[in-house]
Amino acid sequence: MRIASLLGFVAGLLLAPPASAQPKGPATIRDSIYAMAVDSAKYPDEAFIYLLDDGVLRYEPSGTGSRTFRQVIQILKKDAVEQWAEYSISYQPDRERLVLNWARVVAPDGRVLSASPEVSQDSDVPASMESPVYQQVKVKRLTLAKVAPGTLVDLSYTIEVLRPHLKGDFYSGWRITTGRPVIRSRFVLDTPTGYQPRLLEHNLSFAAAVTEKGGRTVRTWAVGNLPKIDFELFASDSNGVFQSVSVSGAITWEDIGTWYAGLARDRYALTPALQTTLGTLVSGARTFDDSLRAIHRYVAKDVRYVAVSLGMGGYQPRSAGVVSETGFGDCKDKATLFVTLARAIGLTAYPVLLHSSNHVDRELPSISQFDHAIAVVERNGTRTFVDLTASEVPYGLVPPSLDGQFVLIVEPDGTTRQTTIAEPNPDQLASRMIVRGTIDSAGYFGGTIDMQLSGPAATALRAALSAPYDSTVRRQSALGLAASAYPGAQSDSLVVLDNGAAGGDPHMLVEMRRGRAAQLAGNAAILTLPFRQREMDVSETVRELQKKTPRRFPIDIAAIMGRGARDVRFELTLPPGWTAELPTPQSHTGWWGRFDTHMDQNGRTLLLIEQQVPAHGNLAPDRVDDAIKWLETAQAVNQQYRTVAVVRKP
């Protein structure tokens, strides 16, 4: 064994948790953890449990250090065998070293069934050809033998951080609540005495033990017998249930902005070739808005998205000229190109760092909390954020996943501003649908469906409408929408009134015919309203809510009601002599928001108006009965307005 490898192996053992220090390769291992093996009959719903979930982090102020993990898993059912017989560990070889301390399979009495992996292989992460992502990441893949119900899988490995991207930066989290039963959980943070890392504890029911020895401060979070926390329907992301600890270095967000500004400082040069490209892009523009949209369209649509995160490429953008010349780039490359072109026409634009989907802990500055870069244009006292990787989202909007996200705006001199992308007013995210038409004396409907979508639904529709939309696709789309209104309805006409590319709400009109709207019986008819063929059934949802009592998670109101307002209008012209028996108007206001629906008949026109403005926020867990009551009320209203009895006069 080479000296470097030997030293790495020894270091891994020294940095492992004290309870993990085991002699190498005996036939039987005496370990108090193994003695905690459970009776599988007491866990009838579990395929496996954690006897031990253990992590030890040792960090220096420079950001170097190590992370050592050990898990002892008891296999209870065959369903868990494949999951734990095949195991993988990822690391970044350019700045980290992985040491596999051991991977063995034992019996609960400590007899070693398999002392080491049957197969162990280090390999690169393959780049997807569909959405190419080239990363400096390796994976150690392990195949363990003799994993079976009743055995224990004991895994331990150390990842040494040799070179942090930014001096003083590190970030790590520890989930105390795993979603499985845990017999013993321990998390240890070891840092020099006097050094103050940033800590964030979430929902802890116990305190850490702190000791000092040999110039080191050791914080230990240890707890035992953690029960499984089951999923609950409509659970809020913000809850007081899941316990975790997060830790980062002592750097600031300003340090991160200054660091990124230094990496990107020479990447905004306007080359002659790029100047020519810009001239072509804005040649037909009459206003700054026209120019910005042309630049946005070029960077978002014509420059392919390809992520190349090799070496510092994970954080340092390529130059704008190179991105334009090669025709591809990742998020920070595209942001750099957009910022360069926007500045070239006299506008103020900056790169922006953020996470593409996850919540960022603002109290724990770290570059590891960011995985995305966009741009911002500051003009006339307003900020317009632009995600250049979201090619179907028009200038002026961002994907819904970025709404409310914490971001860093980085100026060329390193000045860093912290802000949050504003969330749209949910009352203004109104999806509108108007169905107009005539029902003939045989009970068939012919007319139009006028649909305009806002919010997250609009994003999906924009993408659909921006794709090649030939006559065949239009006919298929029109037919599908018509059949949703009335089974068997026919349509071959779809008119796109606004594809949303300029920032408006996508808007389309579908003509339909021969939709079976009414069933005739003598001098009466049962008229089914459009899109109401399927009866709303909340019984399964109610049973699921009632099953998990007492409830632990707050209830996300938007998960029940949706995140945008809804405005529906049906204008149906009835045959002469048809008179509808109008249902009772319904108006409900409460924690769910506002819901109104009513129907009128004026001459031959039957008019239904339904409006919903949802509330947002959370209900306390003990108000689950209120949620059930609302679901049952909504079902009753839907049933009442699904069909209408009609009297037909000769």
C-alpha positions, 0 to 999 in steps of 0.5 A, spaced: 500 500 500 502 506 498 504 511 504 499 516 502 493 511 502 496 508 508 496 514 512 489 516 509 486 509 511 489 510 518 486 517 519 479 515 517 480 510 523 482 515 527 477 520 525 471 515 526 466 515 532 469 512 538 464 507 538 466 505 531 473 503 533 473 495 531 479 490 530 480 488 523 477 482 521 475 478 527 470 472 526 466 475 531 465 482 533 463 485 540 459 491 539 454 494 544 450 496 538 449 489 535 446 487 542 440 492 540 437 488 535 430 488 535 424 483 535 422 484 528 415 482 530 415 489 533 416 492 527 411 489 522 410 495 517 418 496 517 423 493 512 429 495 516 431 500 522 437 504 524 440 501 530 445 506 529 445 513 525 452 516 527 456 522 524 462 526 526 464 532 523 471 535 525 472 542 522 478 547 522 477 555 521 480 554 514 474 549 512 478 543 511 476 537 515 473 531 515 466 527 515 465 520 518 459 516 518 457 510 521 450 506 520 448 500 522 442 497 519 437 491 521 434 488 515 427 486 517 424 484 510 426 481 504 424 488 501 430 492 504 435 487 501 437 490 495 437 497 497 442 495 502 446 490 499 448 495 493 451 501 496 454 508 493 458 513 496 459 520 492 465 525 493 469 530 489 476 527 488 479 534 486 478 536 493 476 530 497 479 524 499 474 518 501 476 512 506 472 506 506 473 504 514 469 498 513 463 495 510 460 488 513 455 484 514 454 481 521 449 477 525 446 480 531 450 476 535 456 479 532 458 473 527 461 476 521 458 473 515 461 478 510 467 482 512 468 486 506 464 488 500 464 482 494 465 488 489 468 495 490 469 500 484 470 507 483 467 510 477 465 517 474 458 519 474 456 519 467 453 525 463 446 525 461 446 526 453 439 529 454 441 534 459 448 534 459 451 535 466 459 534 467 461 534 474 468 532 478 464 527 482 466 520 483 462 514 486 464 508 490 460 503 489 459 497 493 456 490 493 455 486 499 454 479 500 449 475 505 445 481 506 438 477 508 432 478 513 435 478 520 442 480 518 445 487 520 449 491 515 455 495 518 457 501 514 463 506 516 466 511 511 470 518 512 470 524 507 476 528 508 476 535 505 483 537 503 481 544 499 475 548 500 473 552 494 472 558 499 477 558 505 473 558 511 467 555 508 463 549 510 456 547 510 453 540 513 446 538 516 444 532 520 437 529 520 435 526 527 429 524 524 430 520 518 423 517 517 425 510 520 425 508 527 432 509 530 435 506 536 441 511 537 442 517 533 448 521 534 451 527 531 458 530 533 461 537 531 469 537 533 472 544 532 478 548 535 476 551 542 475 559 541 472 558 534 465 559 533 461 555 527 454 557 525 449 553 528 442 552 527 437 547 531 431 545 528 425 543 533 430 539 537 427 536 544 434 535 547 440 539 548 447 538 545 452 536 550 459 540 550 466 538 552 472 541 551 479 537 551 486 538 548 484 545 545 478 542 541 470 543 543 466 537 542 458 538 541 454 532 541 447 531 540 445 524 542 438 521 542 435 514 542 429 510 540 426 515 535 420 513 532 418 513 525 414 519 523 409 517 518 407 521 512 401 525 513 396 528 507 397 536 506 403 536 511 406 543 511 413 544 509 414 548 515 413 544 521 415 543 528 416 535 527 422 534 523 429 534 528 435 536 525 442 540 526 445 544 520 452 547 521 456 552 517 463 556 517 464 563 520 464 566 513 459 571 511 454 572 505 458 578 503 465 574 503 461 569 498 459 575 494 466 578 494 469 571 492 464 570 486 465 577 484 473 575 483 472 569 479 467 572 474 471 579 474 474 578 467 468 574 464 464 580 462 468 583 456 464 585 450 468 582 444 468 584 437 464 578 435 459 579 441 458 586 439 456 584 432 451 579 435 448 584 439 448 589 433 444 583 430 439 582 436 437 589 437 437 591 430 429 591 429 428 593 437 425 600 438 425 600 445 429 598 451 424 592 452 424 590 445 432 589 446 431 586 453 426 581 450 431 580 444 437 578 448 433 574 453 430 570 447 437 569 444 441 567 451 435 563 453 433 559 447 439 559 442 444 558 447 444 550 449 444 549 457 450 544 458 453 544 465 460 543 466 462 543 473 469 541 472 474 543 477 472 551 479 467 550 473 462 549 478 463 556 481 467 560 475 463 562 469 466 562 462 467 568 459 461 571 455 465 571 448 466 564 449 459 562 451 456 565 445 462 563 440 461 555 443 453 556 443 452 552 450 453 554 457 450 552 464 446 557 469 452 561 471 455 562 463 448 564 461 447 569 466 454 572 465 452 572 457 446 576 459 449 581 464 454 582 459 449 584 453 444 588 458 450 592 460 452 593 453 446 597 451 446 601 457 442 597 462 444 595 470 445 588 470 448 583 475 449 576 476 444 573 482 446 566 486 441 562 489 438 555 490 434 552 484 428 549 489 430 548 496 429 553 502 436 556 504 438 557 511 439 565 511 443 564 518 448 559 515 452 563 509 455 557 505 456 557 497 454 550 498 447 552 499 447 555 492 446 551 486 444 556 481 445 562 478 440 567 474 441 575 473 437 581 475 436 588 471 435 594 475 431 599 472 427 605 474 427 603 481 425 596 480 428 589 479 427 584 474 429 577 475 431 573 469 432 565 469 436 564 463 435 556 463 428 556 463 427 557 456 419 557 456 419 562 461 418 569 458 422 575 460 419 579 466 417 572 470 421 566 473 419 559 474 414 558 480 420 554 484 424 561 485 418 565 487 420 567 495 427 564 494 433 568 498 438 570 493 445 574 493 446 580 488 453 580 486 456 587 483 462 587 480 466 590 486 464 584 490 458 588 494 453 583 495 446 585 497 441 580 500 434 580 498 428 575 496 424 574 490 417 576 491 412 572 490 406 573 486 399 575 489 395 569 489 389 573 488 392 575 482 394 568 479 387 567 477 385 561 472 379 563 467 375 559 463 368 561 459 364 556 456 359 558 451 354 555 447 348 552 445 344 545 447 340 543 441 333 539 442 336 532 442 341 534 448 347 536 444 352 542 446 356 546 441 360 552 442 367 554 445 371 553 451 375 560 452 381 558 457 386 563 460 391 560 465 396 564 470 401 561 475 404 554 475 399 552 470 401 557 465 408 555 465 406 548 463 402 551 458 407 556 455 412 550 454 406 546 450 404 552 446 411 554 444 413 547 442 412 546 434 404 546 434 402 544 427 395 542 425 395 535 427 398 537 434 392 542 434 387 537 433 389 532 438 389 538 443 383 541 441 379 534 441 382 532 448 380 539 451 373 538 448 372 530 450 374 533 457 368 538 457 363 532 454 365 525 453 365 524 446 365 531 444 368 533 437 373 538 435 379 540 430 379 547 432 384 550 437 386 558 436 392 560 440 390 567 442 396 568 446 402 563 447 405 567 453 411 568 450 411 576 451 409 575 459 402 575 458 397 569 461 397 563 455 390 564 452 387 559 447 380 558 444 377 551 442 371 550 438 367 543 440 361 540 437 356 534 439 358 534 446 352 530 450 350 535 455 343 532 456 339 526 457 332 526 455 326 523 458 319 525 456 318 532 458 324 532 463 332 532 462 338 531 466 343 537 464 350 535 466 354 541 466 361 542 462 367 538 465 363 535 471 362 528 468 366 525 474 363 526 481 368 529 486 369 523 491 373 525 497 372 519 501 379 516 500 382 523 502 377 523 508 379 516 511 387 518 510 386 524 514 382 520 519 387 515 520 393 519 522 390 521 529 392 525 533 395 529 527 403 531 528 404 536 522 400 543 520 396 543 514 398 546 508 391 550 506 394 551 499 395 544 498 388 543 499 385 549 495 390 550 490 395 556 490 391 561 485 384 564 484 379 560 479 374 564 475 369 559 471 363 561 467 358 557 463 353 560 458 349 555 455 343 557 451 337 552 452 332 550 447 326 554 447 321 551 452 327 549 457 326 551 464 332 549 469 330 548 476 336 552 479 340 549 485 341 554 491 346 559 491 353 557 495 357 562 498 362 560 503 368 564 507 373 561 512 380 559 513 380 556 506 378 563 503 372 564 499 368 560 494 362 562 491 357 559 486 350 560 483 346 559 477 341 564 474 336 563 468 335 569 463 330 567 458 334 561 454 341 563 457 343 558 463 348 562 467 353 559 472 358 563 475 363 560 480 369 563 483 374 561 488 380 565 492 384 560 496 387 562 503 394 561 504 398 559 510 397 553 515 392 550 520 394 547 526 394 539 526 388 539 531 384 542 526 384 536 521 376 536 523 375 543 520 379 540 513 375 534 513 369 538 514 371 543 508 372 537 503 365 534 505 362 541 504 366 542 497 364 535 495 356 537 496 357 543 492 360 540 487 354 534 487 349 540 487 352 543 481 354 537 477 347 536 474 341 540 473 334 538 472 330 541 466 323 541 465 321 541 457 315 544 455 312 542 448 
